[in-house]
Amino acid sequence: MNVEIFKSNQQLELSFKFNKAIIEKVKTIKGAKFNGNQKLWSVPLESQDDLLSTFMSIDDLLEHQKLIMKL
């Protein structure tokens, strides 16, 4: 599973194929919002530590996870 993270203004934007486990975890991050038009999630920059720790905690659910960051 590839998760691409891009910095855009004061947000981190996450792009990935539909995955219920990832979506449920991203929803727990303060300020996370889904943009239906662009089909991506955004997280405030101040929540970046929460974002990274969230992806570390779901690693056991996604054994082939690949995190791509473009900051």
Residue pairs with C-beta under 8 A, 6 or more apart in sequence:
1 16
1 17
1 19
1 22
1 62
1 64
1 65
1 66
2 16
2 17
2 66
2 68
3 14
3 15
3 16
3 22
3 55
3 65
3 66
3 67
3 68
4 14
4 15
4 16
4 68
4 69
4 70
5 12
5 13
5 14
5 15
5 51
5 67
5 68
5 69
5 70
5 71
6 12
6 13
6 15
6 70
6 71
7 13
7 45
7 70
7 71
8 42
10 44
10 45
11 42
11 43
11 44
11 45
12 42
12 43
12 44
12 45
12 47
12 48
12 51
13 38
13 40
13 41
13 42
13 43
14 26
14 40
14 41
14 42
14 43
14 51
15 39
15 40
16 22
19 62
21 58
21 61
21 62
22 58
22 62
23 41
25 54
25 55
25 57
25 58
26 32
26 41
26 43
26 51
26 54
28 54
29 43
29 47
29 50
29 51
29 54
30 44
30 47
30 50
31 43
31 44
31 46
31 47
32 41
32 42
32 43
32 47
33 41
33 42
34 40
34 41
35 41
35 42
43 50
43 51
55 65
55 67
58 65
59 65
